Amino acid sequence: MDCGTGGIEISFPSIEIVSYLQKEKVYEVVRDYSIEYERLWIDQQMRATVGKFCTKHTLEEIYITKFD
């Protein structure tokens, strides 16, 4: 996943996200959003969130201060 900060593009090789869907909600969720619901609900939201985070922080904050 890529993001930019201060004119520099940073690449995160992977971001691990763990999600659980309640057993009783599986049919309803798959019916309404298809089996690809995670792409819509999680993947696209994560890309947007990472993009916002990177634009609000410096390279030093991202690589050193926040994730050291």
Secondary structure, 3 states (H helix, E strand, C coil): CEEEECCEEEECCCCCCCCCCCHHHHHHHHHHHCCCHHHHHHHHHHHHHHHHHHHHCCHHHHHHHCCC
